[in-house]
Amino acid sequence: MPRIGPSDLHFIERSPTSPAALSSGIREVLNCSMSTKAKVESYNWETGEYRIVLQGTLDLDETKYQGK
């Protein structure tokens, strides 16, 4: 599994990006996290626009990722 560190988080903010590329980046961050939660902050029924906030704690224990 690729190791994601705090300095790597900016890559998910690159814009424009395809939904598939964003999904892949978020999946990597979630997989390297010890805990996560999501909150739907808003949804516009007329336009379909939404805002989702992800919050988590990265697992900084590098020994888990050595040799993998």
Phi and psi restraints in degrees (value plus and minus 20) as a CYANA .aco file:
   2 PRO   PHI     -84.6   -44.6
   2 PRO   PSI     125.0   165.0
   3 ARG   PHI    -111.8   -71.8
   3 ARG   PSI     104.6   144.6
   4 ILE   PHI    -126.8   -86.8
   4 ILE   PSI     109.0   149.0
   5 GLY   PHI    -135.6   -95.6
   5 GLY   PSI     150.8   190.8
   6 PRO   PHI     -75.6   -35.6
   6 PRO   PSI     -54.8   -14.8
   7 SER   PHI     -94.0   -54.0
   7 SER   PSI     -31.2     8.8
   8 ASP   PHI    -112.2   -72.2
   8 ASP   PSI     -27.3    12.7
   9 LEU   PHI     -84.8   -44.8
   9 LEU   PSI     -45.0    -5.0
  10 HIS   PHI     -81.6   -41.6
  10 HIS   PSI     -41.6    -1.6
  11 PHE   PHI     -84.3   -44.3
  11 PHE   PSI     -44.0    -4.0
  12 ILE   PHI     -99.6   -59.6
  12 ILE   PSI     -27.9    12.1
  13 GLU   PHI    -112.7   -72.7
  13 GLU   PSI     -23.7    16.3
  14 ARG   PHI     -79.6   -39.6
  14 ARG   PSI     115.4   155.4
  15 SER   PHI    -158.0  -118.0
  15 SER   PSI     122.8   162.8
  16 PRO   PHI     -98.9   -58.9
  16 PRO   PSI     135.8   175.8
  17 THR   PHI    -163.9  -123.9
  17 THR   PSI     135.2   175.2
  18 SER   PHI     -98.3   -58.3
  18 SER   PSI     135.4   175.4
  19 PRO   PHI     -76.8   -36.8
  19 PRO   PSI     -56.1   -16.1
  20 ALA   PHI     -85.8   -45.8
  20 ALA   PSI     -61.8   -21.8
  21 ALA   PHI     -87.4   -47.4
  21 ALA   PSI     -61.6   -21.6
  22 LEU   PHI     -85.0   -45.0
  22 LEU   PSI     -62.1   -22.1
  23 SER   PHI     -79.8   -39.8
  23 SER   PSI     -62.5   -22.5
  24 SER   PHI     -83.3   -43.3
  24 SER   PSI     -64.7   -24.7
  25 GLY   PHI     -84.3   -44.3
  25 GLY   PSI     -63.1   -23.1
  26 ILE   PHI     -86.4   -46.4
  26 ILE   PSI     -58.7   -18.7
  27 ARG   PHI     -80.0   -40.0
  27 ARG   PSI     -62.1   -22.1
  28 GLU   PHI     -82.8   -42.8
  28 GLU   PSI     -63.1   -23.1
  29 VAL   PHI     -83.5   -43.5
  29 VAL   PSI     -65.2   -25.2
  30 LEU   PHI     -83.9   -43.9
  30 LEU   PSI     -59.4   -19.4
  31 ASN   PHI     -86.6   -46.6
  31 ASN   PSI     -44.4    -4.4
  32 CYS   PHI    -119.1   -79.1
  32 CYS   PSI      -3.2    36.8
  33 SER   PHI    -127.9   -87.9
  33 SER   PSI     127.5   167.5
  34 MET   PHI    -104.0   -64.0
  34 MET   PSI     -53.9   -13.9
  35 SER   PHI    -166.2  -126.2
  35 SER   PSI     129.5   169.5
  36 THR   PHI    -168.0  -128.0
  36 THR   PSI     136.9   176.9
  37 LYS   PHI    -174.7  -134.7
  37 LYS   PSI     137.8   177.8
  38 ALA   PHI    -150.3  -110.3
  38 ALA   PSI     127.9   167.9
  39 LYS   PHI    -156.4  -116.4
  39 LYS   PSI     107.4   147.4
  40 VAL   PHI    -100.4   -60.4
  40 VAL   PSI      88.8   128.8
  41 GLU   PHI    -101.6   -61.6
  41 GLU   PSI     -56.9   -16.9
  42 SER   PHI    -179.3  -139.3
  42 SER   PSI     137.3   177.3
  43 TYR   PHI    -169.2  -129.2
  43 TYR   PSI     111.2   151.2
  44 ASN   PHI    -123.0   -83.0
  44 ASN   PSI      90.1   130.1
  45 TRP   PHI     -85.3   -45.3
  45 TRP   PSI     -45.7    -5.7
  46 GLU   PHI     -99.0   -59.0
  46 GLU   PSI     -59.1   -19.1
  47 THR   PHI    -125.9   -85.9
  47 THR   PSI     -37.2     2.8
  48 GLY   PHI      63.2   103.2
  48 GLY   PSI     -19.3    20.7
  49 GLU   PHI     -91.0   -51.0
  49 GLU   PSI     121.0   161.0
  50 TYR   PHI    -158.7  -118.7
  50 TYR   PSI     141.8   181.8
  51 ARG   PHI    -154.9  -114.9
  51 ARG   PSI     101.1   141.1
  52 ILE   PHI    -140.3  -100.3
  52 ILE   PSI     112.0   152.0
  53 VAL   PHI    -128.2   -88.2
  53 VAL   PSI     105.2   145.2
  54 LEU   PHI    -123.0   -83.0
  54 LEU   PSI     119.0   159.0
  55 GLN   PHI    -156.6  -116.6
  55 GLN   PSI     118.7   158.7
  56 GLY   PHI    -184.0  -144.0
  56 GLY   PSI    -197.9  -157.9
  57 THR   PHI    -147.7  -107.7
  57 THR   PSI      98.5   138.5
  58 LEU   PHI     -89.0   -49.0
  58 LEU   PSI     123.8   163.8
  59 ASP   PHI    -102.9   -62.9
  59 ASP   PSI      90.1   130.1
  60 LEU   PHI    -113.5   -73.5
  60 LEU   PSI     -13.8    26.2
  61 ASP   PHI     -97.0   -57.0
  61 ASP   PSI      77.7   117.7
  62 GLU   PHI     -88.5   -48.5
  62 GLU   PSI     -40.9    -0.9
  63 THR   PHI     -86.3   -46.3
  63 THR   PSI     -44.9    -4.9
  64 LYS   PHI     -88.7   -48.7
  64 LYS   PSI     -41.7    -1.7
  65 TYR   PHI    -126.3   -86.3
  65 TYR   PSI     -23.3    16.7
  66 GLN   PHI     -94.1   -54.1
  66 GLN   PSI     112.1   152.1
  67 GLY   PHI      58.3    98.3
  67 GLY   PSI      -8.2    31.8
